Amino acid sequence: MQLYHHPFDLDSQKVRLALEEKSIDYTSHHVNPVTGKNLDSSFFKMNPGGRLPVFQNGSHILYKTIDIIQYIERIAVFSSGSENISSSNKEVIEWMQKVQEWNPKYFSLSHVPEKYRIYVSKFLRRVVIARMSESPELAGAYHKKLKEAYQTEERVKDSDVFIRSKEHLIRLLDEAEKQLSETPYLAGQEFTMADVMLVPVLSRLLVIRK
């Protein structure tokens, strides 16, 4: 099993924590989005969105965080052969979806100094254009990625985008805090994949505050 990820990517952290929690062996491949490694044609063929993480098990490829984590759970159940291990129930899945609905992209970018953000954005656009000319068969996917880069640059300048992201985060944290005042973990008495997904979010907030 192969995991293509980056240590600082939030969704990558969620998946890595799930793998460790379930004691699943995997081969780690670091893909640095800041240097444009996620834009290489070999990676783009596997995941046309160029997003992280990507989980590969043979010919089976997944790149949506919740899908990957649920797949990891199924592997753990199958590997253990134990009836005491089960996949996430409805309540756990609902919490996983709540956590995943918050997109950290603009909230995180707003804490990056403008000159660095602009430099990286311009660099990545040049990388996309170069890769597009090298791999014309992927031109459509690269064009979509280039358009997304321009949209991101415009949206990050919009203070309303940051405010909406922050308000969404506050609602999520308030709801989690309320639940954790009633139960030890998000979905009850046991640590679940819902908690696995929340931990990296809390860790990201600590890093940003520094």
C-alpha positions in Angstrom: 0.0 0.0 0.0 1.3 3.4 -1.0 0.5 6.8 0.5 1.4 9.9 -1.4 1.3 12.8 1.0 3.1 15.8 2.7 3.7 16.0 6.4 2.2 19.6 6.6 -0.9 18.9 4.6 -4.0 18.6 6.8 -5.8 15.8 5.0 -2.5 13.9 4.7 -2.1 14.2 8.5 -5.7 12.8 9.0 -4.9 9.7 6.8 -1.5 9.1 8.4 -3.0 9.2 11.9 -5.7 6.7 10.8 -3.0 4.4 9.4 -1.1 4.5 12.6 -4.2 4.1 14.8 -5.1 1.0 12.8 -1.5 -0.3 12.7 -1.6 -0.5 8.9 1.8 -0.9 7.2 2.3 1.4 4.1 5.0 2.9 2.0 5.3 6.6 2.4 5.9 8.9 -0.6 6.5 12.6 0.2 5.0 14.9 -2.4 5.7 18.6 -1.8 2.9 20.8 -3.2 5.0 24.0 -2.5 7.6 22.9 -5.0 5.0 21.6 -7.4 5.7 17.9 -7.1 2.0 17.2 -7.1 1.9 18.6 -10.6 4.2 16.1 -12.1 2.6 14.2 -14.9 3.0 10.8 -13.2 1.1 12.1 -10.2 -1.5 13.9 -12.3 -2.3 10.7 -14.2 -3.1 9.1 -10.9 -5.0 12.0 -9.5 -6.1 14.6 -12.1 -6.9 17.1 -9.3 -3.3 17.1 -8.1 -4.5 17.1 -4.5 -3.1 15.3 -1.5 -3.2 12.7 -0.1 -3.5 9.8 -2.5 -3.8 6.2 -1.3 -3.0 3.3 -3.6 -3.5 -0.4 -3.0 -2.6 -2.2 -6.2 -4.9 -0.8 -8.9 -7.2 0.7 -6.3 -6.6 4.5 -6.0 -8.4 6.8 -3.5 -7.9 10.5 -3.0 -10.9 11.6 -0.9 -9.9 11.7 2.7 -13.0 10.1 4.2 -13.0 7.4 1.5 -9.4 6.6 2.3 -10.0 6.4 6.1 -13.1 4.2 5.6 -11.0 2.0 3.3 -8.3 1.8 6.0 -10.9 0.7 8.5 -12.1 -2.1 6.2 -8.5 -3.3 5.8 -8.1 -3.3 9.6 -11.3 -5.3 10.0 -10.3 -7.8 7.3 -6.7 -8.1 8.6 -7.6 -8.7 12.2 -10.3 -11.4 11.6 -11.7 -10.2 14.9 -15.4 -9.7 15.5 -14.5 -7.0 18.1 -13.3 -4.6 15.5 -15.9 -2.8 13.4 -16.2 0.0 10.9 -17.4 3.5 11.9 -21.1 3.7 12.8 -23.5 6.4 11.6 -22.6 8.8 14.4 -18.9 8.6 13.7 -19.4 9.1 10.0 -21.5 12.2 10.6 -18.7 13.7 12.8 -16.1 12.8 10.1 -18.2 14.7 7.6 -18.6 17.7 9.8 -14.9 17.9 10.3 -14.1 17.4 6.6 -16.7 20.1 5.6 -14.4 22.8 7.0 -11.9 23.7 4.2 -8.7 25.0 5.8 -7.3 26.4 2.6 -8.2 30.0 2.8 -7.9 30.2 6.6 -4.4 28.8 6.4 -3.3 30.9 3.4 -4.5 34.1 5.2 -1.8 33.4 7.8 1.0 33.2 5.2 2.9 36.5 4.6 1.6 38.0 1.4 5.0 38.2 -0.4 5.6 34.5 0.1 2.1 33.6 -0.9 2.4 35.5 -4.1 5.8 34.1 -4.9 4.7 30.5 -4.5 1.5 31.2 -6.4 3.4 32.6 -9.4 5.9 29.7 -9.3 3.2 27.1 -9.3 1.4 28.7 -12.2 4.7 28.5 -14.2 5.0 24.9 -13.2 1.5 24.1 -14.4 2.1 25.8 -17.8 5.4 23.9 -18.2 3.8 20.5 -17.4 0.9 21.3 -19.7 3.4 21.7 -22.7 5.3 18.5 -21.6 2.1 16.4 -21.4 -0.5 17.7 -23.9 -2.7 14.6 -23.2 -3.3 16.1 -19.7 -3.8 19.7 -21.0 -7.5 19.7 -19.8 -6.6 18.7 -16.3 -3.7 21.2 -16.1 -5.9 24.0 -17.5 -8.4 23.3 -14.8 -5.6 23.4 -12.2 -4.3 26.7 -13.6 -7.8 28.3 -13.4 -8.1 27.1 -9.8 -4.7 28.8 -9.0 -5.9 32.1 -10.3 -9.2 31.8 -8.5 -7.4 31.0 -5.2 -5.2 34.1 -5.6 -8.3 36.2 -6.0 -10.3 34.7 -3.3 -7.6 34.9 -0.7 -7.7 38.7 -1.1 -11.3 38.7 -0.2 -11.7 39.3 3.6 -15.2 37.8 3.4 -13.8 34.5 2.4 -11.5 34.4 5.4 -14.4 35.5 7.7 -16.7 32.7 6.4 -14.0 30.1 6.9 -13.2 31.3 10.4 -16.9 31.3 11.3 -17.3 27.8 10.0 -14.3 26.7 12.1 -15.7 28.3 15.2 -19.1 26.6 14.7 -17.3 23.3 14.3 -15.1 23.8 17.4 -18.1 25.0 19.5 -20.1 21.9 18.5 -17.1 19.6 19.3 -16.5 21.3 22.6 -20.2 20.8 23.6 -20.0 17.1 22.6 -16.7 16.6 24.5 -18.3 18.1 27.6 -20.8 15.2 27.5 -18.6 12.3 26.3 -14.9 11.5 26.4 -14.7 11.5 22.6 -16.7 12.9 19.7 -18.8 9.9 19.1 -19.1 8.5 22.6 -16.9 6.5 24.9 -14.2 5.4 22.5 -11.6 7.1 20.3 -12.8 6.8 16.7 -11.9 8.0 13.3 -13.9 11.1 14.0 -11.3 12.0 16.7 -8.5 11.1 14.3 -9.8 13.7 11.8 -10.2 16.4 14.5 -6.8 16.1 16.0 -4.9 17.5 13.0 -7.3 20.5 12.9 -6.5 21.3 16.5 -2.8 20.9 15.8 -3.0 23.2 12.8 -4.5 25.9 15.0 -1.7 25.6 17.5 0.9 26.0 14.7 -0.9 29.1 13.3 -1.1 30.7 16.7 2.7 30.5 17.0 
